Amino acid sequence: MLKSIKLSLIRVLKKNIFVYLLLKYKTKSFKIFKLHNVINNLEIINVDNYSNTHDTTSYNGDSIFHFIFLGSKEDDIELKRQYVNPIFNLDFYKLTYLKDSNDDCVIHFCSSGFYNGNGINYIDKGYVTNLKETINKQFYRGADNSVKEELENNYYITDKNILVPYIQSKKIYNTDTIKVGVFFNDSFKILTACPYLRIHEPFKKLSKSKKFHFFIHGMDSYQFININKIINLKIFDIVIVERILPFLDILLDKSLKNNIKLIYETDDDLLSIREDNSSFEYINSCRDQISDYINASDKIVVTTPALGRKFDENKVEIIRNYYIDDLLKLKKFKKNNSNIIKIGYFGTLTHSNDLAIVLNVIKNLKTEMFKQYNINLEFVVIGGFNDPNFNEDLVSKIELPENSWTLNYS
């Protein structure tokens, strides 16, 4: 009888969750109410989405109280993604602050993480400064201020904290410059030769004129971009794509809708790539995207006349590759009494077929040089050779060391 009365009383009290919590948790209930208010103010949980995934009737329909006591203890992170504000990146918070803990990310941030200055995503620079406004409002205001400050002081922008909010912005940042969005398939921190020589070096120098703003997007920024939210307005005057992108179709569509000029930059005819090339499957899967972007481009920049003939001659601009003397300074030639002459080659593994073409020439040249001049010719290949049957008497091979990229491109 007493048990039945007690259960009936609990059911009645739960209809007023506040009274129930006061009676059950006493002084601790004030911390719970405060946590409830913080989560509610920040709108860190979408209460409608939460109620669609949980039965909250036992907590008088209050999704936030239900989350505090039950939902936060669930281990299903995919379920939590359905109702946690996407600006609050659960993966980032877990890996950064709770790697060895089972605590819930939302509860941790709202109860202690905020006070310790914890960020809410990979590009947050301390934008959430109070517990009374929504995280959306605070984050976008902070990001907006950072973008404005960056545009005033920097004309060559590579920081993902600026690139990501800028490209997903719903507002136009007015400047007296030409704004150029640059996209390539490399990480900016580990640029290969082509984007370094043809993109990074010339544009960085051109930015010093202060007539352009260059926004340099590489693989290290793509992982933080919501691809479907890029280029909401005409935030670029020109978009330049180097070779290939994993989301080239979306970039093209958004650029055309906003009347942005398009430039395609390449040193290869990717549409004619051979099946034995190590990149064939990836490039072939993007063939239609590449073709569509090339056809829509206002200019196609290539390295040689032969490559230029592959495209519309009215669009082609030939800019040859060049040597950067202040990056790799050549030593002055010193004549010595040695009877050895070295010819060096440096390239990637995709050029093995090209090297095979010249090996017979090298062989004949070695023979003639020794025969006529008593000079030994040594052909040294660094990196770009993966033929397991190469002739050691003909080719000297130098392997690239692991983690060999040490240049700072910032």
C-alpha positions as CSV (number, residue, x, y, z in Angstrom):
1,M,0.0,0.0,0.0
2,L,2.7,2.5,1.0
3,K,4.8,1.5,-2.1
4,S,1.8,2.2,-4.3
5,I,1.2,5.6,-2.6
6,K,4.9,6.4,-3.0
7,L,4.8,5.6,-6.8
8,S,1.7,7.6,-7.2
9,L,3.3,10.6,-5.5
10,I,6.4,10.3,-7.7
11,R,4.3,10.3,-10.8
12,V,2.4,13.4,-9.6
13,L,5.6,15.2,-8.7
14,K,7.3,14.3,-12.0
15,K,4.5,16.3,-13.8
16,N,6.3,19.2,-12.2
17,I,9.9,18.3,-12.9
18,F,11.3,21.3,-11.0
19,V,9.5,20.3,-7.8
20,Y,10.6,16.7,-8.2
21,L,14.3,17.6,-8.7
22,L,14.2,19.9,-5.6
23,L,12.8,17.2,-3.5
24,K,15.1,14.4,-4.8
25,Y,18.4,16.3,-5.2
26,K,17.9,19.1,-2.6
27,T,20.9,21.5,-2.8
28,K,22.4,19.7,-5.7
29,S,19.3,20.5,-7.7
30,F,20.5,24.1,-8.2
31,K,23.6,22.9,-10.1
32,I,21.2,20.8,-12.3
33,F,19.0,23.8,-13.0
34,K,22.0,25.9,-13.8
35,L,23.3,23.3,-16.2
36,H,19.8,23.1,-17.8
37,N,19.8,26.9,-18.3
38,V,23.3,26.9,-19.9
39,I,22.4,24.1,-22.4
40,N,19.2,25.9,-23.2
41,N,20.8,29.3,-23.6
42,L,23.6,28.0,-25.8
43,E,21.1,26.0,-27.9
44,I,23.8,23.3,-28.0
45,I,21.0,20.7,-28.2
46,N,18.2,20.7,-30.7
47,V,15.3,19.9,-28.5
48,D,13.0,19.0,-31.4
49,N,15.5,16.5,-32.8
50,Y,16.1,15.1,-29.3
51,S,12.4,14.5,-28.7
52,N,12.2,12.7,-32.0
53,T,14.9,10.2,-30.8
54,H,13.9,9.9,-27.2
55,D,10.7,9.5,-25.2
56,T,10.8,12.4,-22.8
57,T,7.4,12.0,-21.2
58,S,8.9,10.8,-17.9
59,Y,10.6,14.2,-17.6
60,N,7.5,16.2,-18.4
61,G,8.5,16.5,-22.0
62,D,11.7,18.4,-21.1
63,S,14.3,17.2,-23.6
64,I,17.2,18.9,-21.8
65,F,16.5,17.4,-18.4
66,H,16.0,14.0,-20.1
67,F,19.4,14.5,-21.8
68,I,21.2,15.5,-18.5
69,F,20.0,12.4,-16.7
70,L,19.7,9.8,-19.4
71,G,20.7,10.9,-22.9
72,S,24.2,12.1,-21.9
73,K,25.0,8.7,-20.6
74,E,24.5,7.0,-24.0
75,D,27.6,5.8,-25.8
76,D,26.1,6.1,-29.3
77,I,27.9,9.1,-30.8
78,E,26.0,8.8,-34.1
79,L,22.7,9.2,-32.2
80,K,24.1,12.2,-30.5
81,R,25.1,13.8,-33.8
82,Q,21.4,13.9,-34.7
83,Y,20.5,16.4,-31.9
84,V,23.8,18.1,-30.9
85,N,24.4,21.4,-32.7
86,P,26.8,20.6,-35.5
87,I,28.9,23.6,-34.6
88,F,29.8,21.8,-31.5
89,N,32.1,19.1,-33.0
90,L,31.8,16.0,-30.8
91,D,34.8,14.3,-32.4
92,F,37.0,17.4,-31.9
93,Y,35.9,17.8,-28.3
94,K,36.3,14.2,-27.4
95,L,39.8,13.9,-28.9
96,T,41.0,17.2,-27.6
97,Y,39.7,17.2,-24.0
98,L,38.2,13.9,-23.1
99,K,40.4,11.4,-24.8
100,D,40.7,9.1,-21.8
101,S,37.4,9.9,-20.2
102,N,33.8,8.6,-20.6
103,D,32.3,12.0,-19.8
104,D,29.7,13.4,-22.1
105,C,31.1,16.3,-24.3
106,V,28.1,18.6,-23.9
107,I,27.9,18.2,-20.2
108,H,31.6,18.7,-19.8
109,F,31.7,21.9,-21.8
110,C,28.7,23.4,-20.2
111,S,29.7,22.6,-16.6
112,S,33.5,23.1,-16.7
113,G,35.0,23.2,-20.2
114,F,33.7,26.7,-21.0
115,Y,35.4,28.0,-17.9
116,N,38.7,26.4,-18.9
117,G,38.6,28.1,-22.3
118,N,37.9,24.9,-24.3
119,G,37.0,25.3,-28.0
120,I,33.9,23.8,-29.6
121,N,35.4,22.8,-33.0
122,Y,38.7,22.7,-35.0
123,I,38.5,26.3,-36.1
124,D,37.2,27.9,-32.9
125,K,39.6,30.6,-31.7
126,G,37.8,31.3,-28.4
127,Y,34.6,32.6,-30.0
128,V,32.2,31.4,-27.3
129,T,32.6,34.0,-24.6
130,N,29.4,33.8,-22.5
131,L,26.7,31.4,-21.5
132,K,23.7,33.5,-22.3
133,E,23.8,33.7,-26.1
134,T,23.6,30.8,-28.5
135,I,26.8,29.2,-29.7
136,N,25.8,29.9,-33.3
137,K,25.5,33.6,-32.7
138,Q,28.8,33.8,-30.7
139,F,30.8,31.6,-33.1
140,Y,29.8,33.3,-36.3
141,R,30.3,36.8,-34.7
142,G,33.8,35.8,-33.6
143,A,34.6,34.2,-36.9
144,D,33.4,37.3,-38.7
145,N,35.6,39.5,-36.7
146,S,38.6,37.3,-37.3
147,V,38.0,37.3,-41.0
148,K,37.7,41.1,-41.1
149,E,40.9,41.5,-39.1
150,E,42.7,39.0,-41.4
151,L,41.6,40.8,-44.6
152,E,42.9,44.1,-43.3
153,N,46.4,42.7,-42.5
154,N,47.0,39.8,-44.8
155,Y,46.7,39.4,-48.5
156,Y,47.8,35.7,-48.8
157,I,45.6,33.7,-46.5
158,T,46.3,30.0,-45.7
159,D,44.9,29.7,-42.1
160,K,42.0,27.3,-42.1
161,N,40.5,29.3,-39.2
162,I,39.9,32.1,-41.7
163,L,39.5,30.0,-44.9
164,V,36.6,27.9,-43.6
165,P,34.3,30.6,-42.1
166,Y,35.0,32.9,-45.1
167,I,34.1,30.3,-47.8
168,Q,30.9,29.3,-45.9
169,S,29.9,32.9,-45.1
170,K,26.5,34.3,-45.9
171,K,27.9,37.8,-46.2
172,I,30.1,39.7,-48.6
173,Y,33.4,41.2,-47.3
174,N,33.9,44.3,-49.3
175,T,37.5,45.1,-50.2
176,D,39.2,47.2,-52.9
177,T,41.1,44.1,-54.0
178,I,40.5,41.2,-56.5
179,K,39.6,38.2,-54.4
180,V,41.0,34.9,-55.7
181,G,40.0,31.5,-54.3
182,V,42.7,28.9,-55.1
183,F,42.1,25.2,-54.8
184,F,44.5,22.3,-55.2
185,N,44.7,18.6,-54.2
186,D,47.7,18.8,-51.9
187,S,48.1,19.7,-48.2
188,F,49.4,23.2,-48.0
189,K,51.9,22.1,-45.3
190,I,53.4,19.5,-47.7
191,L,53.2,21.0,-51.2
192,T,54.5,19.0,-54.1
193,A,56.6,20.7,-56.8
194,C,53.7,21.7,-59.1
195,P,51.5,23.7,-56.7
196,Y,54.6,25.1,-55.1
197,L,56.1,26.4,-58.3
198,R,52.9,27.4,-60.1
199,I,50.6,28.5,-57.3
200,H,52.3,29.2,-54.0
201,E,55.4,31.1,-55.1
202,P,54.0,33.4,-57.7
203,F,50.8,34.2,-55.8
204,K,52.5,34.9,-52.6
205,K,54.8,37.4,-54.3
206,L,51.8,38.9,-56.2
207,S,49.9,39.4,-52.9
208,K,52.6,41.9,-51.8
209,S,51.1,44.4,-54.3
210,K,48.0,44.5,-52.1
211,K,45.9,44.5,-55.2
212,F,44.7,40.9,-54.6
213,H,43.5,38.7,-51.7
214,F,44.5,35.1,-52.3
215,F,42.6,32.4,-50.3
216,I,44.8,29.2,-50.6
217,H,42.7,26.1,-50.0
218,G,44.5,22.7,-49.7
219,M,43.5,19.3,-48.3
220,D,44.3,20.4,-44.8
221,S,41.3,22.9,-44.9
222,Y,38.9,20.7,-47.0
223,Q,38.3,18.3,-44.1
224,F,36.7,21.2,-42.0
225,I,34.5,22.6,-44.8
226,N,30.9,21.8,-45.2
227,I,31.1,21.3,-49.0
228,N,27.4,22.0,-49.5
229,K,27.8,25.4,-47.8
230,I,30.7,26.7,-49.8
231,I,30.4,29.9,-51.8
232,N,27.0,31.1,-50.8
233,L,27.6,34.5,-52.3
234,K,30.2,36.1,-54.7
235,I,32.9,36.0,-52.1
236,F,35.5,35.4,-54.9
237,D,36.0,37.3,-58.1
238,I,38.0,34.4,-59.5
239,V,38.3,30.7,-58.7
240,I,41.5,28.8,-59.7
241,V,41.6,25.1,-59.6
242,E,44.9,23.2,-60.0
243,R,44.5,19.8,-61.7
244,I,41.8,18.1,-59.7
245,L,39.5,18.3,-56.7
246,P,37.3,15.8,-54.8
247,F,34.3,18.2,-55.0
248,L,35.0,19.9,-58.3
249,D,31.3,19.6,-59.4
250,I,30.0,21.5,-56.4
251,L,32.6,24.2,-56.7
252,L,31.8,24.7,-60.3
253,D,28.1,24.8,-59.7
254,K,28.4,27.4,-56.9
255,S,30.9,29.5,-58.9
256,L,28.6,29.7,-62.0
257,K,25.6,30.6,-59.9
258,N,27.5,33.6,-58.4
259,N,29.1,34.7,-61.7
260,I,32.6,34.0,-60.6
261,K,35.4,33.8,-63.2
262,L,37.0,30.3,-63.6
263,I,40.6,29.4,-64.3
264,Y,41.9,25.8,-64.7
265,E,45.6,25.3,-64.2
266,T,47.4,22.1,-65.1
267,D,50.7,20.6,-66.2
268,D,49.2,17.3,-67.4
269,D,46.4,16.2,-69.8
270,L,44.5,14.3,-67.1
271,L,41.7,13.4,-69.5
272,S,44.2,11.2,-71.4
273,I,45.7,9.5,-68.4
274,R,47.0,5.9,-69.0
275,E,45.5,3.0,-67.2
276,D,48.9,1.9,-65.8
277,N,49.3,5.3,-64.0
278,S,49.1,4.9,-60.2
279,S,46.5,7.8,-60.1
280,F,44.3,6.4,-62.9
281,E,41.4,5.1,-60.8
282,Y,41.0,8.3,-58.8
283,I,41.4,10.7,-61.8
284,N,39.1,8.5,-64.0
285,S,36.4,8.7,-61.3
286,C,36.5,12.5,-61.6
287,R,36.8,12.6,-65.4
288,D,33.4,14.2,-66.0
289,Q,34.0,16.8,-63.3
290,I,37.3,17.7,-64.7
291,S,35.9,18.0,-68.2
292,D,32.9,20.1,-67.1
293,Y,35.2,22.5,-65.2
294,I,37.5,22.8,-68.2
295,N,34.6,23.5,-70.6
296,A,33.2,26.2,-68.3
297,S,36.6,27.8,-67.6
298,D,37.3,31.3,-68.8
299,K,41.1,30.5,-69.0
300,I,43.1,27.3,-69.1
301,V,46.7,27.8,-68.0
302,V,49.2,25.1,-69.2
303,T,52.9,24.6,-69.1
304,T,53.8,23.9,-72.8
305,P,52.4,24.5,-76.3
306,A,52.0,20.8,-76.8
307,L,49.7,20.6,-73.8
308,G,47.9,23.7,-74.9
309,R,46.8,22.1,-78.1
310,K,44.7,19.6,-76.1
311,F,42.3,22.4,-75.1
312,D,40.4,25.3,-76.7
313,E,43.1,27.5,-78.2
314,N,41.0,30.6,-77.5
315,K,41.1,29.9,-73.8
316,V,44.7,28.7,-73.4
317,E,47.4,30.7,-71.7
318,I,50.9,29.2,-71.6
319,I,53.0,29.8,-68.5
320,R,56.1,27.7,-68.5
321,N,57.6,26.1,-65.4
322,Y,60.5,28.1,-64.0
323,Y,63.3,27.7,-61.5
324,I,63.1,29.6,-58.2
325,D,66.7,30.7,-57.5
326,D,66.0,32.0,-54.0
327,L,64.6,28.6,-53.0
328,L,67.2,26.3,-54.4
329,K,70.4,28.3,-55.1
330,L,72.7,26.8,-57.7
331,K,76.3,26.4,-56.8
332,K,78.8,28.0,-59.0
333,F,80.3,25.6,-61.5
334,K,83.8,24.5,-60.5
335,K,86.1,22.9,-62.9
336,N,88.1,20.0,-61.5
337,N,90.4,17.3,-62.7
338,S,87.9,14.5,-62.2
339,N,87.0,12.4,-65.2
340,I,83.4,12.0,-63.9
341,I,80.4,14.0,-65.1
342,K,77.1,13.6,-63.2
343,I,73.7,14.2,-64.8
344,G,71.0,14.4,-62.1
345,Y,67.2,13.8,-62.3
346,F,64.7,14.5,-59.6
347,G,61.0,13.6,-59.9
348,T,58.1,11.6,-58.7
349,L,57.5,7.8,-59.2
350,T,54.9,8.5,-61.9
351,H,57.7,9.4,-64.3
352,S,59.3,5.9,-64.5
353,N,58.0,5.6,-68.1
354,D,59.5,8.9,-69.0
355,L,62.9,7.8,-67.7
356,A,62.7,4.6,-69.6
357,I,62.6,6.6,-72.8
358,V,66.0,8.3,-72.1
359,L,67.9,5.3,-70.7
360,N,69.1,4.1,-74.1
361,V,70.3,7.7,-74.8
362,I,72.2,7.7,-71.5
363,K,73.7,4.3,-72.3
364,N,75.0,5.5,-75.7
365,L,76.2,8.7,-74.2
366,K,78.1,6.9,-71.5
367,T,79.8,4.8,-74.1
368,E,80.7,7.7,-76.4
369,M,81.9,10.0,-73.6
370,F,84.3,7.3,-72.3
371,K,85.4,6.3,-75.8
372,Q,86.1,9.7,-77.1
373,Y,87.1,11.7,-74.0
374,N,87.9,9.1,-71.3
375,I,85.1,10.6,-69.2
376,N,82.8,8.5,-67.0
377,L,79.2,9.7,-67.2
378,E,77.0,9.0,-64.1
379,F,73.2,9.3,-64.4
380,V,71.8,9.9,-60.9
381,V,68.1,9.6,-60.2
382,I,66.6,10.9,-57.0
383,G,63.2,9.6,-56.0
384,G,61.4,9.2,-59.4
385,F,62.2,5.7,-60.4
386,N,60.5,2.5,-59.3
387,D,61.7,0.0,-61.9
388,P,62.9,-3.1,-59.9
389,N,65.0,-4.2,-62.9
390,F,67.0,-1.1,-63.4
391,N,70.6,-1.4,-64.5
392,E,72.9,-0.4,-61.6
393,D,75.7,0.2,-64.0
394,L,73.6,2.6,-65.9
395,V,71.6,4.4,-63.2
396,S,72.6,5.5,-59.7
397,K,69.5,5.6,-57.6
398,I,69.1,7.8,-54.4
399,E,66.1,7.0,-52.3
400,L,64.2,9.9,-50.7
401,P,64.2,9.8,-46.9
402,E,61.0,9.4,-44.9
403,N,59.3,12.7,-43.9
404,S,61.6,14.5,-46.2
405,W,59.4,17.6,-46.6
406,T,60.9,20.2,-44.2
407,L,60.3,23.5,-45.9
408,N,58.0,26.0,-44.2
409,Y,55.5,27.3,-46.7
410,S,53.7,29.7,-44.4
